Amino acid sequence: MIDLHCHSTASDGTDSPTKIIEKARKIGLNAIALTDHDVVDGLAEFQTAAANHPDLLAISGTELAVECPGASIEILALDIKDTEPFHQRQKKLLNFRDEVLKERVSLLNKLGLEITTEELYLKDDGSKRTVVGRPHIAALMLKKGYVSSIQEAFDKYLRRGAPAYVQKKNPPLRETIEFIVEHNAIPSLAHPIHTRLSDDDLFELLKKMKNYGLQAMECYHSDQTAADTQKYLQMAKYLGLFSTGGSDYHGSIHPDIELGKGKGNLSIPDYLLEPFLERRK
């Protein structure tokens, strides 16, 4: 069993990269990929922790949001060998995130919720976060008593269409895929169920993305049913893409999603590792 999509405290997860390795080992995963949003800051700790468990394959990655009119697209960069180009790109992506955060905080303030960006960047231990996402805003709203649950914060204020939702500016789809390929990582479409596209439109977009260099698609995901998985596996096979899968684990911020198991609906097969193992030969 494997899990090729999870998040740590380097972005909007609640477990450290070391704790994710420890959990992966405890539940018997054969491979785990760390794919924090837009950043690669947790990968050094992740690989250091993994070195203590040589039977666990630790795959370095990141999840990159992209601009794609009419669709909601994120691309996983998997099996990163050299983090330096991704560190350089990270600076631009974090500027985009910071601009959006300020807009979200301003909207929340106008709605009577006293929240500051300084509070959001501050971790419980007093250190500063690199990335602040909507889960951090929701957690602070819960802590201050503005909502009764994380889900209420999203439903009432932060989800798409809600009063404090702000669309983040992202780099173009094609440029992102080409960047990943250029720097010797594997680009994979994350959670196709979240693209908000019909099957036909998704298929047409996948063909375009393959021409850009897309190599894989996340056919297994916590929010996808068994029927979805079979549908995406067929699409991937027809287009010559290989399949990946992951829980999209974030820790306690999304308590219904477990590492390796998702919402109890995941059992991602080891054979999906074959392309990664081939790259290591």
N, C-alpha and C positions, 0 to 999 in steps of 0.2 A: 504494500500500500504506500502511496506517495501523496505529496501535497505541494503543488508548484505555484502557490499564490497565497501569501500571507503578509501581514503588516506588523511592524514593531513600534516601539517608542521613538524610533527615528522619524516616523511620520505620524500617523493617527492611531496606531495600535497601543495597547496598554501593557504588553509584555516586552521586555528587553530582548535584543537579538539572542543573548545567551539563554534566556529563559525559553525562547522558542525552540532552540536546539535541544534543551533539556526535555521539554515536553514532547518533541518529535521522537526523541530516543525512548522516552518512557512509554509512549503509546505504540511503539514498534514500527514507525515509519522507516522506509528504506531510503527515501529521498525527501528533501524539503528545500523549497526556494523562498528566499526573502525578497519581497517585491514592494518595498515602500513607495509611496506616492512621490514621484518626481525626484527623489533623493537617493543617494547611495551611501549616506553617512553611517548606516548600521552594518554595512557589509564586512568591514574589517573585524569588528567584534564577533559577527556571525561566523566568519571563517575561523577565527581563533578558537571559539567555543567548539566548533565542529571538529577541529583537529584532535580533540580528545575522544572522538567517536569515529574511528576510521571506517566503520561499517555503515555509517550514515552519509549518503551523498548530499552535500550542501551546495546548492546552486545559487549563485549570486544573480540578482535581478533588480528591476525597478518597474513601476507601473507609470506610464506616461499618458497624460490626457492630451488629446489632440483636437484641432479645429476641423470639423467635418460638417458642413451645412446639412441640416435635415436629419442628423443622426447624433447619438451620444456614443462616442468611441474612445476607448482607452487601449493602449498597446503595451503589452508586457515585453520588456527587453530581458531575455533569459540567457543564462550562462555568460554573463559579462566576465571577460578576462582582464581588461584594463579599465579600472574605474575612473582614471583621470579625465578622459573626455566627457564622461557623464557628470563628474564634479563640475567641470567648466559649464556645461549646459544647465546644471542645477541652479546656478546663480541667476540665470535669466528666468527660469521657471519659478523660483522663489520670489522674484520681483513681481511676477504676475499674481502670485498667490497673496502677496502682501497688499497689493492694490485692492484686490477683491475683499480681503479681510477688513480693510478700513471702511469700505462701502457697506459691508454687512453690519459692522459695529455701529456705523452712523444710522442705518435704518432701524436697528434694534433700539438705539438711544431715543430716536424719534417716537418709537412705540412705547417708551416709558421704561425700558429695561436698561438699568445702569451697568454697562459692561464696557471695559476698556481693552484695547489691544495689548497693553502692558500685562494685564491679568492673564490674558489668553496665552501669551508667550512664556509665562512663568510656570515651571513644573512644581510639583508638590515639594521636591527636595531643594527648591530655590534656584536651580539651574534654568537656563533658557532653552526653550524648544527651537528647533530648526524650522519645523513645519507646523502651522496651525490650520486645521481643517474644521469642517462643520461638526464632527464629533466632539472636538474640544469646546466649541461654542455651546453645544447641547449640554455637555457635562458641567460647564460653568453655570449655565442657566438652571440646571437641576440643583447644583450646590447652593445657589442664591435663592432658591425657592420660587423661581418664576414659572417653573413647570413641575409636574409630578413624575415625569419620566423622560428618558432620552427620546423615546418615540414621539411623545407629545411635542417636544422641542422641534423635531423635524416636521411633524404634521402641521403644527400651528405656525411655525416661523421660517424653517430652513429648507424645506423641500422645494423642488421646482414649482413655481407658481405661487409660493407663499410670500408673505410681505417682506421678509428679509432675505429672500433668495437673490443672489447675484451671479450671473453667468461669468465664469472665469475665462479670461483670454488665454488661448493655447496656441502652440505652434501648429503649422499645417500637418495634415495626415501624411502626405507623401514625404515631406522633408523629415518627419520623425522616423518613419520606416527606413528611409535611406540612411539616416544617421546611425540607426541601430545596426544595420547591415555593414556599413562602412567601418564600424568599430567592433566587428567580429562577435556580435551577439545575435541571438535569435529573436526576431520580432513575431509576436503571437497576439492575435486579437483576443482581448480579455472579454469574458462574460458576454457572448453574443446576444443573450436574452435581454441585455440592458441597452442594446443599440436603438431600440424603439423603431425598428424597421420590420416590414413584412418579410416573409421568407424569400420572396422573389427579389425584393430590393436588397436584402442582405447578400444574397447570392451574387447579384451584379456588382455590389461593392467589393465583395471578396475577390472577384476576378480582377478588378482594378487594383486592389491592394496587392494581389500576387504579382502583378506587373511592376509594382513599386518595390517588391522584394519581400513581401509577407511570406513567412515560412510555416506558420502554425496557427491553430485556433484552439481556444479553451473550450473543448467540447463537454467537459465535466465541470460543474460549478454548483455551489450551494443553492442558487436561485433557479436552477434548471431542473426540470423533471426528467425522468428516465426517457420519456418520449422526446423531449428536447435534445437530450444527449444523443440518441440514435439519429435524429434528424441532422444534427451538426456533424456527427461522425461520417454520415453519408456525404454531406457537402464537402467536408475536408478531403475525404478519399477521392471524390470526383475531381476536385481541383488540384490534387497532388500536394495538399498541405498535411503536415503531420499534426496529431492531436496532443493537446496538453490538458491539464485539469488541476483545479485547486479549490480550496474551501473559501478563500477570501477572508481568512481569519483575522480579526482585529482585537481579540481578547475580550475583556469584560464590557467594552463599549457596545459590543453586539453579542450578548450572552447566549443567543440562540444558535450561534455558529461555533462549532468546535473544530479544533485543528484536526485535519485528516478526515473528519466525519461530516463536516458541514452542518446541516440541520438534521443529521442522521441519515441523509440520503446518498452519501458519497462512499465509494470504495474505488479509488482511482487505481487502475491496474499498472503494475510495474513495467509492462511492455512499452508504455509511453516514454520510458527513459531511453529507449534504444538510440534515438538521434543524438542525445546528450552523451551517451557512452561512446558512440562512434566518433564524436568530436575529440574525445580524450585519447583515442588510439594514435 
